[in-house]
Every structure is written in structure tokens, then in C-alpha cells.
Amino acid sequence: MMTFAVRVVRKHSSGGTMSNQSVRMEVVDILREIEPDIDVESLEEDSSLTRDLGIDDSDKRAVAGELNQRFDLAMSEQECEEIDTVGGLVSYVESHIQ
């Protein structure tokens, strides 16, 4: 069961707008590129990247690179390594594309 709700639309740094659901979909897409066996239907906001999805530190660095590219961010590898939930990644992106 997905627990994400669509929130207020935010400005994307490139001038477009993105809803919470759009950000979440992009984050999930990135996670699926890194770990193709992820069961999207079972993802929840508090799903652990390491424990539930099998994402290791090396994979987290790849996630940071993809987030930076897709959202024009400057997330450091250390910042990404400190985030361990799907919701944490979504929240990070949302707070940096305002």
C-alpha cells in the first residue's frame, strides 16, 4: 500500500513545477535503475533503502549522482549516505527544488 499523498506543487529549479507524487515517481525510477528487483507496490515512505531494498553505500552514491542530474541538485555522497528511507530522499529533493 502506498502512503504518499500529493502535496502542494513546488517549483523545480529548472523552472518547471513538480508535485510530491512527481518527485516520488522520479526517486522510485532512480531506485529501480539501481536495484531492478524493487517491488514498487510495497514501497512506503519509511521503507529502508538498505534493509528493505538492499541498497548499499555504493548504490547510494549512484542514487546521489542520478538525483543531482535529474533535479539539478548538489547532493553530496555523504548526504545521500545519511538518508535511509524512500521518504527521506523525496523530502530532500522537495526541500532543494523550491
C-alpha positions as CSV (number, residue, x, y, z in Angstrom):
1,M,0.0,0.0,0.0
2,M,1.4,3.4,-0.9
3,T,1.2,6.0,1.7
4,F,2.3,9.1,-0.2
5,A,-0.1,11.9,-0.7
6,V,0.2,14.6,-3.4
7,R,1.2,17.8,-1.8
8,V,1.4,21.4,-3.0
9,V,3.1,21.8,-6.3
10,R,6.7,23.1,-5.9
11,K,8.9,25.0,-8.3
12,H,11.6,22.9,-10.0
13,S,15.0,24.6,-10.2
14,S,14.8,24.4,-14.0
15,G,11.6,26.5,-14.0
16,G,9.1,23.7,-14.1
17,T,6.8,22.5,-11.4
18,M,6.8,19.2,-9.6
19,S,4.2,17.7,-7.2
20,N,5.2,15.4,-4.4
21,Q,4.0,12.5,-6.4
22,S,6.1,13.5,-9.4
23,V,9.2,13.7,-7.2
24,R,8.4,10.4,-5.7
25,M,8.0,8.8,-9.1
26,E,11.4,10.1,-10.2
27,V,13.0,8.8,-7.0
28,V,11.4,5.4,-7.4
29,D,12.5,5.3,-11.0
30,I,16.1,6.0,-9.9
31,L,15.9,3.3,-7.2
32,R,14.6,0.8,-9.8
33,E,17.5,1.6,-12.1
34,I,19.9,0.9,-9.3
35,E,18.0,-2.1,-7.9
36,P,15.7,-3.6,-10.6
37,D,14.1,-6.1,-8.3
38,I,12.4,-3.5,-6.1
39,D,8.7,-4.2,-5.6
40,V,7.2,-0.7,-6.2
41,E,3.8,-1.7,-4.8
42,S,5.3,-2.5,-1.4
43,L,7.3,0.8,-1.1
44,E,6.2,3.0,1.8
45,E,7.6,6.4,2.9
46,D,9.5,4.6,5.7
47,S,10.9,1.8,3.6
48,S,14.6,1.5,4.4
49,L,16.9,1.8,1.4
50,T,19.4,-0.6,3.0
51,R,17.3,-3.0,5.0
52,D,14.2,-3.2,2.8
53,L,15.6,-2.5,-0.7
54,G,19.2,-3.8,-0.5
55,I,20.8,-0.5,-1.5
56,D,24.4,-0.4,-0.2
57,D,26.7,2.7,0.2
58,S,28.0,2.3,-3.4
59,D,24.4,2.2,-4.7
60,K,23.6,5.3,-2.6
61,R,26.4,7.2,-4.3
62,A,24.9,6.3,-7.6
63,V,21.5,7.5,-6.4
64,A,23.0,10.8,-5.4
65,G,24.5,11.2,-8.9
66,E,21.2,10.5,-10.5
67,L,19.3,12.8,-8.2
68,N,21.8,15.6,-8.9
69,Q,21.4,15.1,-12.6
70,R,17.6,14.8,-12.8
71,F,16.8,17.6,-10.3
72,D,19.9,19.8,-10.9
73,L,20.9,19.4,-7.2
74,A,24.2,19.4,-5.4
75,M,23.6,16.5,-3.0
76,S,26.9,15.2,-1.7
77,E,27.6,11.5,-1.4
78,Q,27.7,11.9,2.3
79,E,24.2,13.5,2.4
80,C,22.8,10.6,0.4
81,E,24.5,8.0,2.6
82,E,22.9,9.6,5.6
83,I,19.4,9.2,4.2
84,D,18.0,5.7,4.6
85,T,14.3,5.9,3.6
86,V,12.4,6.5,0.4
87,G,10.5,9.3,2.1
88,G,13.9,10.8,3.2
89,L,15.0,11.0,-0.4
90,V,11.7,12.5,-1.5
91,S,11.8,15.1,1.3
92,Y,15.4,16.0,0.4
93,V,14.6,16.6,-3.2
94,E,11.5,18.6,-2.4
95,S,13.3,20.9,0.1
96,H,16.1,21.6,-2.5
97,I,14.0,22.3,-5.6
98,Q,11.8,25.0,-4.1
